[in-house]
Amino acid sequence: MAGGLVALLDDVAALARLAAASVDDVAAAAGRAGVKAAGVVIDDTAVTPRYVVGLTPDRELPIIGKIALGSLRNKLLFILPVALALSALAPWAITPLLMVGGAYLCFEAAEKIWEALSGTHHAEEVSAIDSPAALEERQVAGAIRTDFILSAEIMAISLAELPGLSLGTRAAALAAVAVAITAGVYGLVAVIVKMDDIGLHLSRRTGAATQAVGRALVRGMPVLLQALSHIGVAAMVWVGGGILVHGMEEFGLEALPHRLHELAERAAHAFPAGGVTEWAVTALGSALLGLVAGAAIVAVLHLLPRRHTIGH
């Protein structure tokens, strides 16, 4: 009896060690995958706050909650199964799909730059919607649509960093990435959009230092939102261009990627803080490629309607 109990306890301990190792494997895999998707996460964080512009302060956090739930649903119910199916049945399709997504990010960034330079815009005015409920529904739906594209990029990039793992480990790692990134992005967005309210509250407290901090937060909010807009555009061309560079290497088009890596290595040897310098040159080169690719797509899309009009 005692021997059987000891054997049972040994088996339980072995299973516990195996489970702990599996958790460690999932955590490590999720960490690697999440780091690679950081650029798209920056873009997601920078883009989302604009969807609560024009809404009443008491609805900002509930709306962010709705968008966060929609984002998690995008990742777990739609993108995750498709990504796992592709990795199992058609792994060759992941890189082309990544490149399509990267090209879209480059196009979106280039179009934003074009609109800023030309003074044109395609965004609907939130003031044109009279019903608060209709405005909220429109904003949430638009945010979730945009999030779907960015979430697909996050999950695809993450999946590309999980080769050689079992299907269960990949699924668990991707699910962990989905939950962690969604919580992090929308938690930070909630803080950003409520920063002016926090500042207003602090400005009414006693104490000169507290009031000064509150007034600084209120004054700094428009500057922060403007900076986030620029950071989002930069992140799109950087991430999109980087995806295109990686895809070119995968398909054997190594001339441009090799040249970029060569320049980055030379810069790393020529300047102090070599690792940072190498990363900066690689990011800048990827962003320039992304900007060129995005500008080409914008030019084509703007020329096609014009030719169609001339033809008629």
Salt bridges, closest charged atoms under 4 A:
GLU60 OE1 - LYS194 NZ 3.38
GLU115 OE2 - HIS122 NE2 3.80
GLU124 OE1 - ARG138 NH1 2.75
GLU136 OE2 - ARG59 NH2 2.74
GLU136 OE2 - LYS66 NZ 2.82
ASP197 OD2 - LYS194 NZ 2.61
GLU249 OE2 - HIS261 NE2 2.82
GLU250 OE2 - HIS246 NE2 3.62
GLU262 OE1 - ARG259 NH1 2.66
GLU262 OE1 - ARG266 NH2 3.78
